Amino acid sequence: MNKSKIMKQLYFLLTAFLFVFSNINAQTVSTVNSEGAWTAYMNWFENDNGSKGASVGGGNWDLAKLKTTLTSVDDATYPNGAVTLQPNFNAYADNVNGDANAQAYWTDGSGGGNKWMEAISKIEYDAGKLNDTSLSFVGTVSANTLDNAYSAVAFIKTLDPAAGYATVIFETVALGAAGSSFAVSASGIDAAHIVQYGFIVEGINANPANEAALGNVVVTPFISGFEEPDYTNLTVDVSQTWKGFISWFNNNNGAQGDYIAGQPWENINLVKTTITAAGDSSYPNGAIKLQPNFSLYADNENGDAEAQAYWLDGNGKGNKFLEGNSFVEYAAGEFTDGALKFVGNVEINGIYLEEYTVVAFIKTINANTYETVINKTVELGADGTSFEVKASGINSADIVQYGFSVRGLNANPTGETFLGGVTVTPNADFLPDPAPTDAPTTPPSRNTSDVISVFGEAYNNAIGLNNVTWDAGSDSEVITIAGNQVLKITFNDFIGFDLGSVINATDMTHVHMDVWIGDVFAAGQVLKPTWSNHAGGNGQTDSFENLYPVGAEDSRKWISIDYEFANSTTTAGVGKDARAELAQFLIGSAATLDLIYVDNIYIYKGTPLSFGETEGFNFVAYPNPVKNTLNVSAAVAIDAVSIFDLTGREVLRTTPNAAAFSLDVSSLKKGLYLVTVKAGEQELNTKLVK
C-alpha cells in the first residue's frame, strides 16, 4: 500500500476517533470504507406483483455477483474510495440460457426477473468485538440514479447467536439524493451479539440489458463533522390522547408465529395500559403502566369450546402471541417535521422477562396503502433507566405513531401479579407546558365608574401591562385560550410590569385576578400580587402586597383571587393617597412557582350589577351568559334556586342555604332559561342564557 493510501486510512481512523471522543455516549462511529472487510448476503422472495412475497431462500454470495463494486482510495473520481450499489443482475443472467425450469424460476419470460431480491453488502463485528453499546454508520451519497422500482438503505443490525441468530436490532435509513449525507444509529447493543452495518438494495432481479437504465447509488466516506437531524422531541405525555391497537399471531412455542389479525382498541384499559394523570403524589408528571394483555384470555375463559381452543391452551395459559400497542398518533399531514425522537424514563420494570418484552417505538404508515414505512424500536431497560428511540426521513404525508408495545402470549388474569409490568414516566425536560383549555369565569357586569381594568377583555379599555427588564429573567406573553386572551407567565422568583398608564385608585377598594397554576402542587407555594405607588412620578413611595397560599386544590384549574387593599401588607400605609399613582404591578411566587396563567386583572369597588332587587335581597348571579358555573350571591341566605326551561319543566334545583355559592350548570343545553330564587318569604325571577 502506498504512502498516500496509508495516510488516508489513518485519516479515516482519526475521523472515527474524533467522532467517538466528541460523542457523550462514547459510541463507535463508522463511515464508508471501501477497503474494509465487506461481505455479501442475498435473500430472495417470491415476486408478488412487483413487491416482496413469501421468503424462498438466502445465503452468502460473492460481492461482485451481488452487484456491489468497491472503488479503492486514490481513485481519480473518488480519492477517498467509494461503494457502488446496483440492482442484482446475476440471478437473471445465470439462468437466462439455462434449462426451462431455471428460466421459469428466475425470469418472467418477457425480459424481466421473477424473484424479489434483498442484496445485503455488509461489514461485520463478531460477537464480543464491538466494545461500545452504541454504533453510528455515516456516509455521503455522491450519486443516486437508481430506478424508482428499487430501494437502497443503509442499515445496522444485531444478531443473537444464542437464539438461533435472531435479529435483535435492525435500524435503517433510506439513501437520498446526490450530495446528501446519511446516518443510521443503534443503541443498547449487547456485547454478546453479532453486529452488522452496510447497505441493502431491494427489488426484482434485473435483466443485464437494462443495467444502464436502472442506475446505481454511489456512497463515499463522510469526512466532515457528523450532525444528527434536528429532531422534534416528544416524551411520555399523559395529557395526550392515547390509543390502543392489538395484533395477534399464532403461538410458535411462546414466540411470534404467523400474523392472524389486528384491530384498534380505543379503550386502552383493554390492552392493559393504565394511565396515571399528572398531579399524582407518586408521579407528579403522570405515568403509564404497561402489562401483558389479559382481556383475550378472560373473555373466552367461560366461552364456548371453539373460542376456548382458539385463545386458551387448556393448561392455564394463552394460545395466541399478542402485540398490545399503546400510542399517540399524528394523522397524515399533521407531523410536518422530518425527524422525531421519543424519550422517557423507566421507573419500574417488573415484567416477567422470560415471556414478555416491552419496547418503545416510532412507526410511520402510508396513509393510502396502510403499509408500515418506518418502524423503530428500543427495548425498555431496568428500573431507573431512560429510553430514546429516533426516526428520521419521515414523510409528512404518512401517519405517525409513537408509544409502547407489549409482546407475549395472552395472559391468564390469575397471573397478573406474577407477570408484573413496566411503569414509564416523562422526561420532564421534554414535556410541553401545561395550559388551561377553557377560559376563566366571565366577570360580572359593573358600572364603568366602579372598575379599572388592567388586563383582560371583560371590561373595555384595559390599560395593559409591560414586562420590565429587572425581574431576573421572568417573562410573559399574551396567548389565546378558548378564544380568550390570557397572560402566560414563567417565573424566576417574581415578575414585574410597568402599567400602561398611572392608575388613580383612591376610590377603589378591591383587586381581582383569575389565575391558573401550571405547577404540580408542592408545599409552600404562595402567590404575592403587589401594587407599587409612585407619588409625584418619583420612585416607589408605597406598595401593597397580598399573600395567597396555594393549596393542592388550586393546581391546574382557574381560581379567582379577590382581596381588599385595606387587608394588604404594606410598606407605607393603605390610605387613599397612598394608591393615587399606581405605576407598577408585580407578582411574586415565593420561589416555588414556575408557570401560571393570569386573566381579568382589575381594581374595583362596590358590588356587581344585579339581575333584579327586592328590599334586603340584592340577588346577583354571574356570568350571564353562563358556560359551566353560575356564581350566586345575595345579602341574605338563599333557600332554593330552581331553573326552568321555556316549557316550564324544572331542569335544575338546589337548596344551598347560603348567601354565596356556585352552581354547576354544565349539564344544561344551550338556550334561554327562567330562574326562580327564594329566600324566606321573598322570591325573585330572572332570565339566564346558557
C-alpha positions in Angstrom: 0.0 0.0 0.0 1.5 3.4 -1.0 2.1 6.2 1.4 -0.9 8.3 0.2 -3.2 5.3 0.8 -1.8 4.7 4.3 -2.4 8.4 5.2 -6.0 8.2 4.0 -6.6 5.2 6.1 -5.1 7.0 9.1 -7.4 9.9 8.3 -10.4 7.7 8.4 -9.3 6.2 11.8 -8.7 9.7 13.2 -12.1 10.8 12.0 -13.8 7.9 13.7 -11.8 8.6 16.8 -12.9 12.2 16.8 -16.5 11.1 16.4 -16.2 8.8 19.4 -14.3 11.4 21.5 -16.9 14.1 20.9 -19.9 11.9 21.5 -21.2 11.8 25.1 -22.4 8.3 24.7 -18.9 7.1 23.7 -20.3 5.3 20.7 -18.4 3.8 17.8 -18.9 5.8 14.6 -18.0 4.2 11.3 -18.1 5.7 7.9 -18.0 4.2 4.4 -14.6 2.5 4.0 -14.2 0.8 0.6 -11.2 -1.1 1.8 -12.9 -2.7 4.8 -13.8 -6.3 5.1 -17.0 -6.3 3.1 -19.1 -9.4 2.6 -22.3 -10.2 0.9 -25.6 -12.0 1.6 -28.6 -12.5 -0.6 -32.2 -13.2 0.5 -34.8 -13.9 -2.2 -38.6 -13.9 -2.2 -41.5 -14.7 -4.5 -42.4 -11.8 -6.8 -45.8 -10.7 -5.6 -46.9 -8.4 -8.5 -43.8 -6.4 -8.2 -43.4 -6.5 -4.4 -41.9 -8.7 -1.8 -43.7 -12.0 -1.4 -43.0 -15.1 0.6 -39.4 -16.0 1.6 -37.8 -18.5 -0.7 -34.2 -18.7 0.3 -31.0 -17.0 1.4 -27.2 -17.5 1.5 -23.8 -16.0 1.3 -23.0 -14.5 -2.1 -20.0 -13.2 -3.9 -19.8 -9.4 -3.5 -19.4 -8.9 -7.3 -22.4 -11.1 -8.1 -24.4 -9.1 -5.6 -23.5 -6.2 -7.9 -21.7 -4.2 -5.3 -18.5 -2.6 -6.5 -15.7 -1.3 -4.3 -13.5 1.5 -5.5 -10.3 1.8 -3.6 -8.8 5.1 -2.3 -6.7 7.3 -4.6 -9.2 6.7 -7.4 -9.3 9.7 -9.8 -13.0 10.3 -9.3 -13.3 9.1 -5.7 -10.0 9.8 -4.0 -11.4 8.6 -0.6 -12.8 5.4 -2.1 -16.4 4.5 -2.9 -19.0 1.7 -2.8 -21.4 1.5 -5.8 -24.7 -0.3 -5.3 -26.9 -1.6 -8.2 -29.9 -3.8 -8.7 -28.9 -7.5 -8.9 -28.5 -8.9 -12.4 -26.7 -12.1 -11.6 -29.7 -14.2 -10.7 -31.3 -13.3 -14.1 -28.1 -13.7 -16.2 -27.0 -17.1 -14.8 -30.3 -18.7 -15.8 -31.5 -16.9 -18.9 -29.8 -19.5 -21.1 -30.2 -22.4 -18.7 -32.8 -25.2 -18.6 -36.5 -24.4 -18.8 -37.2 -24.9 -15.1 -34.4 -22.4 -14.1 -35.7 -19.9 -16.6 -39.3 -20.1 -15.2 -37.9 -19.8 -11.7 -35.8 -16.7 -12.3 -37.3 -14.9 -15.3 -40.8 -14.0 -16.3 -40.5 -14.9 -20.0 -40.9 -11.3 -21.0 -37.4 -9.9 -20.4 -37.9 -9.3 -16.7 -36.9 -11.0 -13.5 -39.2 -13.3 -11.5 -37.9 -13.0 -7.9 -37.7 -10.2 -5.3 -34.0 -9.8 -4.3 -32.7 -8.4 -1.0 -29.0 -7.8 -1.6 -27.0 -7.1 1.6 -23.5 -5.6 1.5 -22.0 -5.5 5.0 -19.1 -5.2 7.4 -19.5 -7.4 10.5 -18.3 -7.5 14.1 -18.2 -11.0 15.6 -19.8 -11.4 18.9 -17.8 -9.6 21.6 -15.8 -7.5 19.1 -17.8 -4.2 19.4 -16.7 -2.7 22.7 -19.3 0.1 22.8 -23.0 -0.3 23.2 -23.9 2.3 20.5 -22.9 2.5 16.8 -23.5 5.1 14.2 -22.9 4.4 10.5 -22.4 7.6 8.4 -21.6 8.5 4.8 -22.2 10.6 1.8 -24.4 9.9 -1.3 -22.2 11.0 -4.1 -24.6 9.9 -6.9 -28.0 8.4 -7.0 -29.6 7.4 -10.3 -31.3 4.2 -9.0 -34.6 3.5 -10.7 -37.7 4.0 -8.6 -38.5 0.3 -8.8 -35.6 -0.3 -6.4 -34.8 0.9 -2.9 -31.4 1.4 -1.2 -30.9 1.9 2.5 -28.0 2.0 5.0 -28.6 -0.3 8.0 -27.3 -1.5 11.3 -28.3 -5.0 12.5 -27.5 -7.1 15.6 -28.0 -10.9 15.8 -28.2 -13.1 18.9 -26.1 -16.3 18.3 -27.7 -17.9 21.4 -31.2 -17.5 20.0 -30.7 -19.0 16.5 -29.2 -15.8 15.2 -32.5 -13.9 15.7 -32.5 -10.3 14.8 -32.4 -8.1 17.9 -31.8 -4.6 16.5 -32.5 -3.5 12.9 -32.2 0.2 12.1 -32.3 1.6 8.5 -32.3 4.9 6.7 -33.0 5.5 3.1 -30.2 6.8 0.9 -31.1 10.2 -0.5 -30.2 12.4 -3.5 -26.7 13.1 -4.7 -24.9 15.4 -2.3 -26.9 14.3 0.8 -25.4 12.6 3.8 -26.9 9.7 5.7 -26.6 8.5 9.3 -28.1 5.4 11.0 -27.6 4.8 14.7 -28.3 1.9 17.1 -28.0 1.9 20.9 -28.4 -0.7 23.6 -26.2 -3.1 21.7 -25.4 -6.4 23.6 -21.7 -7.2 23.6 -22.5 -10.9 23.1 -24.3 -10.2 19.8 -23.1 -10.1 16.2 -23.2 -6.5 14.7 -23.5 -5.8 11.0 -23.7 -2.5 9.1 -23.8 -1.6 5.5 -26.3 -1.4 2.6 -29.4 -3.2 1.3 -30.7 -2.9 -2.3 -34.2 -4.4 -2.9 -36.2 -5.1 -6.0 -36.8 -7.6 -8.8 -33.7 -9.4 -10.2 -32.9 -7.4 -13.2 -32.1 -8.0 -16.9 -28.5 -7.1 -17.6 -29.6 -5.5 -20.8 -31.2 -2.8 -18.6 -28.2 -2.1 -16.4 -27.6 1.4 -17.6 -31.3 2.4 -17.4 -31.7 1.1 -13.9 -28.9 3.2 -12.5 -27.0 3.0 -9.2 -26.1 4.6 -5.9 -22.5 5.7 -5.2 -21.7 6.2 -1.5 -18.4 7.7 -0.1 -16.9 8.4 3.3 -18.3 11.2 5.4 -15.1 13.0 6.3 -16.5 16.2 7.8 -18.3 16.7 11.1 -21.3 14.5 11.7 -24.6 16.3 12.6 -27.7 14.5 13.6 -31.1 15.6 12.2 -33.0 18.4 14.0 -35.4 16.1 15.9 -38.8 17.0 17.3 -38.5 15.8 20.9 -41.5 14.2 22.5 -41.9 12.3 25.7 -44.5 10.3 27.7 -47.3 12.9 28.0 -50.4 11.6 29.8 -52.4 14.6 28.7 -52.3 13.4 25.0 -54.9 11.1 23.5 -53.5 7.6 23.8 -54.9 4.9 21.5 -54.8 1.1 21.6 -54.2 -1.4 18.9 -53.9 -5.2 19.3 -52.4 -7.6 16.8 -52.3 -11.3 17.3 -50.3 -14.1 15.8 -50.0 -17.8 16.0 -48.2 -19.1 19.1 -44.9 -20.5 17.9 -43.7 -22.2 21.1 -44.1 -19.0 23.1 -42.7 -16.8 20.2 -44.4 -14.9 17.5 -45.8 -17.0 14.7 -47.7 -16.1 11.6 -49.8 -13.0 11.6 -53.6 -13.6 12.1 -55.4 -10.3 12.6 -55.3 -6.8 14.2 -57.8 -4.2 15.3 -57.9 -0.9 17.2 -58.9 -0.9 20.8 -59.9 2.6 21.7 -60.2 1.6 25.3 -56.6 1.2 26.2 -57.5 -0.4 29.5 -58.4 -3.5 27.4 -54.8 -3.5 26.1 -53.9 -3.4 29.8 -52.4 0.0 29.7 -53.2 2.2 32.7 -52.6 6.0 32.7 -52.0 7.9 35.9 -52.9 11.6 35.5 -50.4 14.4 36.3 -50.6 15.6 39.9 -50.4 12.1 41.4 -48.4 12.1 44.7 -46.0 9.3 43.4 -45.9 10.5 39.8 -46.4 14.3 39.6 -46.0 14.4 35.8 -48.1 11.3 35.3 -47.2 7.8 34.4 -48.2 4.9 32.1 -48.2 1.3 33.3 -47.9 -1.4 30.7 -48.8 -5.0 31.3 -49.4 -8.3 29.5 -52.9 -8.5 27.9 -55.4 -10.5 30.0 -58.6 -9.5 28.2 -58.5 -12.0 25.4 -57.9 -14.8 27.9 -60.6 -13.6 30.3 -63.2 -13.0 27.6 -63.1 -16.6 26.5 -62.4 -18.5 29.7 -66.0 -19.4 30.1 -67.0 -19.2 26.5 -67.8 -21.9 24.0 -65.4 -24.7 23.3 -64.3 -23.4 20.0 -63.4 -19.9 21.5 -61.5 -21.6 24.3 -59.5 -23.7 22.0 -58.6 -20.6 19.9 -57.5 -18.4 22.8 -56.5 -20.8 25.6 -54.1 -23.8 25.6 -56.0 -25.8 28.2 -53.2 -25.6 30.7 -53.9 -22.2 32.2 -52.0 -20.2 29.5 -53.0 -18.2 26.5 -52.8 -19.6 23.0 -52.0 -16.6 20.9 -49.0 -14.3 20.7 -50.2 -10.7 21.2 -48.7 -7.3 20.4 -50.5 -4.8 22.5 -49.7 -1.2 21.3 -50.5 2.0 23.2 -49.6 5.1 21.2 -50.2 8.7 20.3 -51.0 9.3 16.6 -50.5 12.1 14.1 -52.9 11.8 11.2 -51.4 12.2 7.7 -50.2 15.7 7.3 -50.1 16.6 11.0 -46.5 15.8 11.6 -44.6 18.2 9.3 -41.0 17.7 10.5 -38.7 15.1 9.1 -37.3 13.6 12.3 -38.8 12.5 15.6 -37.2 11.5 19.0 -39.3 9.8 21.6 -37.8 9.8 25.1 -38.8 8.9 28.7 -37.9 7.1 31.9 -38.4 3.6 33.1 -39.5 3.9 36.7 -40.3 0.3 37.4 -39.6 -2.8 35.2 -41.1 -5.8 36.9 -42.4 -7.6 33.8 -41.8 -11.3 33.5 -38.9 -11.1 31.0 -38.8 -14.8 30.2 -42.2 -14.5 28.4 -42.7 -10.7 27.7 -40.9 -7.8 26.1 -41.8 -4.1 26.2 -40.5 -1.7 23.6 -40.8 2.0 22.8 -41.5 2.6 19.2 -41.9 5.1 16.4 -43.8 3.9 13.4 -44.9 5.6 10.2 -47.7 4.2 8.0 -48.5 5.1 4.4 -51.9 6.8 4.5 -53.0 5.2 1.2 -51.8 1.6 1.4 -51.5 1.4 5.3 -48.2 -0.3 4.8 -45.6 0.3 7.5 -42.8 2.6 6.2 -40.6 3.2 9.3 -40.7 1.0 12.4 -38.0 2.0 15.0 -38.0 0.3 18.4 -35.9 0.1 21.5 -36.4 -2.4 24.4 -37.2 -0.8 27.8 -34.5 -1.4 30.4 -34.3 -1.8 34.1 -35.6 0.4 36.9 -34.2 3.9 36.8 -33.1 3.8 33.2 -34.1 6.1 30.4 -35.1 5.2 26.8 -34.7 7.0 23.5 -36.0 5.9 20.1 -35.4 8.1 16.9 -36.7 8.1 13.4 -35.6 10.4 10.6 -36.7 10.9 7.0 -40.4 10.9 8.0 -42.8 11.7 5.1 -45.3 14.4 6.2 -48.0 12.6 4.2 -47.7 9.5 6.3 -49.4 8.6 9.6 -47.0 8.8 12.5 -47.4 6.9 15.8 -45.2 6.7 18.8 -45.7 4.8 22.0 -45.2 1.3 23.5 -45.7 -2.3 22.6 -46.1 -5.2 25.0 -45.3 -8.6 23.3 -46.1 -12.1 24.5 -48.9 -14.6 25.0 -52.4 -13.5 26.0 -52.2 -13.9 29.8 -54.2 -15.6 32.4 -55.6 -12.9 34.8 -54.8 -15.1 37.8 -51.1 -14.5 37.0 -51.3 -10.7 36.9 -49.2 -10.1 40.0 -46.6 -12.6 39.0 -46.3 -11.4 35.4 -45.8 -7.8 36.5 -45.5 -4.7 34.3 -43.5 -1.7 33.3 -44.1 1.8 34.5 -42.8 4.7 32.4 -42.8 8.4 33.1 -42.0 11.6 31.1 -38.6 13.1 30.8 -39.7 16.4 32.3 -37.3 18.4 30.0 -39.4 17.5 27.0 -42.9 18.0 28.5 -44.9 20.7 26.9 -46.0 23.4 29.3 -49.4 22.6 30.9 -52.1 25.0 30.0 -55.8 25.6 30.6 -58.2 24.5 27.9 -61.0 26.8 29.0 -61.4 30.5 29.8 -62.0 31.7 33.4 -65.5 32.7 34.5 -66.6 35.9 32.9 -66.5 38.7 35.4 -69.9 40.2 36.4 -71.3 43.4 34.9 -70.3 46.6 36.7 -70.8 50.3 36.3 -67.9 51.9 34.4 -67.0 54.1 37.3 -66.7 51.1 39.6 -63.9 49.3 37.8 -60.4 49.9 36.4 -59.4 47.1 34.0 -55.6 46.3 34.0 -55.6 43.2 31.8 -58.4 41.2 30.2 -61.3 41.6 27.8 -64.2 41.7 30.3 -64.2 45.5 30.6 -63.3 47.8 27.9 -60.0 49.7 27.5 -57.7 47.7 29.8 -54.6 49.8 30.5 -52.2 46.9 29.8 -49.0 45.6 31.3 -45.4 45.9 30.0 -42.8 43.4 31.3 -39.8 45.1 32.9 -36.2 44.1 32.4 -35.2 43.9 36.1 -37.2 40.9 37.2 -34.3 38.4 36.9 -35.4 36.6 33.7 -39.1 36.1 34.4 -41.2 36.5 31.2 -44.7 36.9 30.0 -46.6 36.6 26.7 -50.2 37.0 25.7 -51.7 33.8 24.2 -55.2 32.8 23.2 -57.0 30.0 25.0 -60.7 29.1 24.3 -61.0 32.3 22.3 -59.9 34.4 25.2 -56.6 36.3 25.6 -54.7 35.3 28.8 -51.2 36.2 30.1 -48.8 33.3 30.3 -46.1 34.0 33.0 -42.9 32.0 33.5 -41.2 32.8 36.8 -37.8 33.3 38.1 -38.8 34.3 41.7 -41.0 37.2 40.6 -42.2 39.2 37.6 -42.6 42.9 37.2 -44.8 45.0 35.0 -45.0 48.7 34.2 -48.7 49.7 34.0 -49.8 51.1 30.6 -50.8 54.3 32.4 -50.7 55.5 36.0 -53.8 54.4 38.0 -55.7 56.6 40.4 -57.3 54.0 42.7 -58.3 56.3 45.6 -62.0 55.4 45.2 -61.4 51.7 44.6 -61.5 49.1 47.4 -60.7 45.6 46.0 -58.4 43.8 43.5 -59.5 40.8 41.4 -57.4 38.4 39.3 -58.0 34.9 37.8 -55.1 32.5 38.0 -54.4 29.0 36.5 -51.4 27.4 38.2 -49.4 25.1 35.9 -47.1 23.7 38.6 -47.8 20.4 40.3 -48.7 21.3 43.9 -45.8 21.5 46.4 -46.0 22.6 50.0 -45.2 26.3 50.5 -46.4 27.6 47.2 -47.5 31.3 47.6 -48.7 34.0 45.1 -47.8 37.6 46.0 -49.6 40.2 43.9 -48.1 43.6 44.7 -49.0 47.2 43.6 -46.4 49.9 43.6 -47.4 53.6 44.1 -45.1 56.3 42.7 -46.3 59.6 44.1 -45.2 62.7 42.1 -43.8 60.5 39.4 -40.9 59.5 41.6 -39.7 56.0 42.6 -41.8 53.7 44.8 -43.4 55.6 47.7 -45.9 52.9 48.8 -46.6 49.3 48.0 -49.5 46.8 48.7 -48.7 43.1 48.8 -51.2 40.3 49.3 -50.3 36.8 50.2 -52.3 33.9 48.7 -51.2 30.5 49.9 -51.7 28.0 47.1 -53.4 24.7 48.1 -53.4 21.3 46.4 -57.0 22.0 45.3 -55.8 25.1 43.3 -53.5 23.3 40.9 -54.3 23.3 37.2 -57.7 25.0 37.3 -58.9 28.5 37.2 -59.1 30.2 40.7 -60.4 33.7 41.4 -58.5 35.8 43.9 -60.2 38.8 45.4 -58.8 40.9 48.2 -59.2 44.4 49.8 -56.5 47.0 49.6 -57.1 47.6 53.3 -56.1 44.0 54.1 -52.8 44.1 52.2 -49.4 44.0 53.8 -47.9 47.5 53.0 -44.6 49.4 53.2 -46.1 52.8 53.8 -49.8 52.8 54.8 -53.0 51.9 53.0 -54.7 55.3 52.8 -56.3 56.5 49.6 -53.5 58.9 48.9 -51.1 56.0 49.0 -52.7 54.5 45.9 -53.3 57.6 43.9 -50.5 57.0 41.4 -50.1 53.2 41.0 -47.4 52.7 38.3 -46.2 49.1 38.6 -47.7 45.6 39.3 -45.6 42.7 40.4 -46.4 39.0 41.0 -44.1 37.2 43.4 -44.0 33.4 43.7 -42.0 32.8 46.9 -39.6 30.9 44.6 -42.0 27.9 44.5 -43.9 28.5 41.3 -42.6 28.3 37.7 -45.7 28.8 35.5 -49.0 30.5 35.8 -51.7 31.9 33.5 -53.5 35.1 34.5 -56.6 36.9 33.3 -59.1 39.5 34.4 -56.8 41.7 36.5 -58.9 44.7 37.6 -59.4 47.1 40.5 -63.0 47.7 41.7 -65.4 49.0 44.3 -68.9 48.0 45.3 -70.8 45.0 44.1 -71.7 43.8 40.6 -74.8 44.9 38.9 -77.6 42.5 39.9 -80.3 40.9 37.7 -83.0 42.3 40.0 -83.5 43.5 43.5 -86.1 43.4 46.3 -85.7 45.1 49.6 -82.9 43.4 51.6 -82.4 40.7 48.8 -79.9 42.2 46.3 -79.5 38.9 44.4 -76.5 38.7 42.0 -75.8 35.8 39.5 -72.9 35.8 37.0 -71.7 35.3 34.4 -74.7 35.6 32.1 -74.5 34.1 29.5 -73.0 31.2 31.5 -70.9 28.2 30.3 -70.4 25.7 33.2 -70.5 27.5 36.6 -73.0 30.1 37.8 -71.8 32.2 40.7 -74.6 33.3 43.1 -74.6 35.8 45.9 -77.2 37.8 47.9 -77.5 39.8 51.1 -79.3 37.0 52.8 -79.1 33.2 52.8 -80.8 31.7 49.7 -83.1 28.8 50.5 -83.7 27.4 47.0 -82.8 28.1 43.3 -84.9 26.5 40.5 -84.1 26.7 36.8 -86.9 26.1 34.3 -86.7 25.6 30.5 -89.2 27.5 28.3 -91.7 24.7 28.5 -92.0 25.2 32.3 -90.1 22.0 33.1 -87.8 22.3 36.1 -84.4 21.2 34.9 -82.2 22.0 37.9 -82.9 22.7 41.6 -80.6 23.3 44.6 -81.2 24.2 48.2 -77.9 25.9 49.3 -79.0 27.7 52.5 -76.1 30.1 51.8 -75.7 33.7 50.8 -72.9 32.9 48.3 -72.3 29.7 46.3 -71.6 28.3 42.9 -74.0 26.2 40.8 -72.9 23.6 38.2 -75.0 24.2 35.1 -72.7 22.3 32.7 -75.5 19.7 32.1 -77.9 22.3 30.7 -78.2 22.6 26.9 -77.6 25.9 25.2 -80.7 28.2 25.3 -82.8 30.6 27.5 -83.9 29.6 31.0 -86.0 31.1 33.8 -84.5 31.2 37.2 -86.5 31.4 40.5 -84.7 32.3 43.7 -86.3 32.0 47.1 -85.1 33.5 50.4 -87.6 33.2 53.2 -90.8 34.8 52.1 -89.1 36.6 49.2 -88.9 35.4 45.7 -87.1 36.8 42.6 -87.4 35.7 39.0 -84.9 36.4 36.3 -83.6 35.0 33.0 -80.5 33.0 32.3 -78.7 32.4 28.9 -76.7 29.2 28.5 
